[in-house]
Amino acid sequence: MKQTRSHHPAMLKMCAAISFALVATTTGAAEQNFIVETDRVIVKYKDSAPDSKKAAKAALKADRKAKLDRAGQEFGMLVSESHSIATGAHVFKLNGRKHLKEVEKLAAEMMARDPDIEYAEPDRIMTHMATANDPYYAQQWHYTDATGGLRLPTAWDKSTGLGVVVAVIDTGYRPHADLSGQHLPGYDFISSATIGNDGNGRDNDPSDPGDRVAAGECYAGSPARNSSWHGTHVAGTVAARTNNSLGVAGVAYNAKMVPVRVLGKCGGYTSDIADAITWSSGGAVNNVPANANPAKVLNLSLGGSGACDVTTQTAINGARSRGAVVVVAAGNANTDVSNASPANCSGVIAVAATGKTGGRASYSNFGTLIDVAAPGGDGSYSVISTLNAGTSSPGADNYAGYQGTSMATPHVAGVAALMFAAKPTLTPDQVESMLKSTARAFPATCSGCGTGIVDATAAVNAAIGGGTTSTGPTMNEVESNNSSGTANLVSTSATTLNGVLSSSTDTDYFRVNLPAGKTLSAVMTPNLSSDYDLYVYSGSGMLLSRSQNGTGAVESVSSANTGTTTVTRYVRVVYYSGGADATSGKYTLKLSW
């Protein structure tokens, strides 16, 4: 992390500007969920024309049917003729419903065995756009509202988070009927028995005993506070069971969660949190059993003041190197996030909070280090999720509305899980870039809130096509381009630039005239021995976004033009360390919009 260090002992407080509102009991109309099974497959032969009875009959020749049968035998499926359809394709029935992925494999085998097949695919069962039947779903405006919501339901038609593990690094968990079966084995990393409030230090029990404190217990003048059950609330937003006719829906409801306890009475220590980040992502921690379920997404709805410390940054770097995305709450002090850690650490996705209007929530931190925003609640609208009714020790299951960047963050973590489920090979940089480039424009004032409000459907769509990049021209940087006034003009999207930082004081500027409604994406790849940073500025020179990863790491920034006219954007490459001459100072920069 390239900034002034804090030398003060860092004890992080929960990042939850909590407005507590119990949810009134309601009854929701049951809707069918998207069905991921089918008992039929569609096969189209190359010589079958639409509405062609002759071609349809020809497609059913014995040798063709025999190839289909042999393909079915490979997967233990019986394939029987059903009927043809107007496109000229044939529908074949299977011996019972199979998961779509199994039928996709069958279809691929059919095509491999018979070159006369134009295409084969599952005959998917469609329903209304995936709408949860959970009773409180109608009150989860933060998923569905056209203005301030996540635009989540249509994302569920393409991904539900299946196969992805999310670590909820928080206060631990309470057993809750709406979280039943969603948790994998976790760990309690709180090393202080006093903070842990469970009579011991670290152990393999991450359950939350409560974090109630008396007045003055945390510091002089600190207020009394009932148990928050904060981790349970966050977990419900990430992956509460959905379409179970109970409670609320989760963003990535087929994902699994690893509960990792780091916060107790009065907060939690940076050292414990750093170990939790390492362990959650699959790294080794002394005297702690290995995590059998390393997480692809780490949710940290916590924070404190000050610069990013070396301990936390090192843990984050390690998690990213193992392929994990680290999503962090920006903080609730209504101040610049540059003084809020770990949201100001490099390589994290820092999340600001918006309200139902889509504008910045009154409490949310802001600034150039924010990546994206998500619904966190404001005013009379809160984020509804799973909770516990106990005021001190655990009580009954219940649901409540909280407000805070803590509540915004699991929305983003959940969408990241949806993206990984859709495209498991995504890298942390790709996830961040896609979240930023697909975020929708703010419908209300949200200065310093990143590129926009996370759009779940657009992000999943990007992931499905993700990893693939459009191709464009390649050009060489032209000196002197050491200022915005001499910046190289890039006029074609998907242009790849070959650049050189010839000295430690060299800097390179590139100019893009960004059309209305477009989002500029800049991805810079340095040579392996160098550390270069990436910045994007407005036409007037205002810093809009920056990326400051380590040596050899890819840097990516994005900037959306939410206006109605073309605007100027300057992309700048800056030397930090490493090579700095014609041979060792090379990098590539790709600019797309």
C-alpha positions, 0 to 999 in steps of 0.5 A: 500500500503506497500511503502514509502508515498508521503507527497507532495500534489498530482495533477495528470497530464494526462498520454498522451505522445501525438503524434497528427496525423489526420487520412486520409479518407479511404474506408473500404471493408464491412465485415459481423459481427458475428451474435448473432441471429438464427431462428433454433435449432439443436437437437440430440437424443441418438438413432440417429446415423450418416447417419442413416435414420432409427434412424432419422425417429425414432427421429421424433416420435409424443411424442418427437415432443410434448415435443419440442412443449411444450418447445417452448411454454415456451418461446413463440416460435413455433418449426417446423421440417426442416431436419436432418443432417449427424451427425444424428441430427435434425434441427428445425425452429423457428418462427423468429430470436431470440437472441442466449441466448434465443435459448440456454435457449430453448435448455436447456428446450428441454433437461430437458423435454426429457431425450432421447435428447443427446444434443440441441443447437442453430444453429448459423449463421457463417460468416467470422471471425468478421471483422469490416466494419468501414472505419478506421478499416484497419488503426487500426494496434493495433487490428490486426497486427500479431506482435504488435497487440492485436489479437482482431478480433477472440475474437469478435467471443466469446464476444463483451462486451455486458452487461458490464459497463466501467468507463472512468475516464478522461477529460470527453466526447464529443458527437461524432457520433461514440460514439452515444448510448455508454455512460450512465449518468456520473458525473463531479468530478472536484471541482475547477471551474478554472481547470474544465473550465466550470464555476462551480464545481462538477455537473452531466455534464461530458462533456468536454469543452476543456483543452487548456492552455496558456504558463506558465498557469499550472506552471512556464515554462509550455508550451501552449497546445491545448485542448486534448479531451483525454477522448474522444480518450480513450473512442473510443478505449474502446467501439466506435460503430463498424460495423456501417460503420463509423470511428473506431472500439472499443475493447468492442464495445457492452459495455457501458461507464460511463464518469467520469470527473476528469481532466481539465486545468492543470490536476486534484486533487487526491481527485477528482480522488479518489471520482471518483474511489469510485463513478464509482464502486458503492460506496457512495460519499457525496452530489453526487447522487448514480451511477445507473450503477456501472462499472466492469472496471475502466480505468485510463489513467492518472498519476503523480509522487511519491509513491501511496498515502493513499487516492488513495489506499483506493479508489482502495481497495474499488473499488476492494471490490465491484468487479471492475477491476482498469486498470491504465496507467504506465506513459510516462517518460521512467522511473521505474513505482515505482515512478508513481502513481497510477500505483504503487498502489496495486491491479491495473493492470499497463499497459506499452505501446508497438509499432508496433514491439511489443517492449517497446515504447520509452516513456513507463515507465517500472519495476517490478510493470508493469503487462502487456503491450498493443499497445500504439504506437511509431514512425510513428505508432499511436493509432487511435480513436475518437476525436474533431477538436476544438483547444480550445472549441469544434468543429466537430467530427474527428479522430486522432492518439495519442501515450502513455500509455494512449492509451495502457490502454483502450486496456486492459480495453476493453479486461477486459470488453470482459472477464466479458461479457464472464464470469460475475462471474470473480473476479478482481484477476481472471481477472488480473491473466488471463490477465497476464497468457495468455499474449503473449511473446514479439516479440521485446525487452520489459524489465520490461513490465510485462508478455507480450502483452495482447492477447484478444482472449486468455484472453477471452478463459481463461475467458470462462473456468474461475473460474474453476481450474485444480486439482492436488496434495496437499502437505505440506510445508517442513521447512526449506525453508527460502532461494532459496537454500532450496526451496521446489521443486514443480514438478506437475502443479496445486499443492496446498501447505499448508504453515505456517509462524511461525513468523514475520521473517519467509519466504517460498520459493518454486521452479518450473522448468518451461518448455519452452512456459509455464506460471507459475501462483501462487495464495496465499490465507492467513488466513482472519486475516493476510496480506502476500505478494507474489513474483516470482524470476528468477533462478538468483534471479531477482524479476520478479513480486509481489503482495501486497494486504491487509489483508485477500486478495488473492495474485496472480503473474505469470511469462512466460517462453518465451524461448526455454529451461526450466528455474527456478522460485522461488515463495516466501511468505513473512509476512507483518502483522497478524498471525505468528505461527502454528495456526494463520500463515496458508496459501495455495499456488497453483502453476500451469503452 
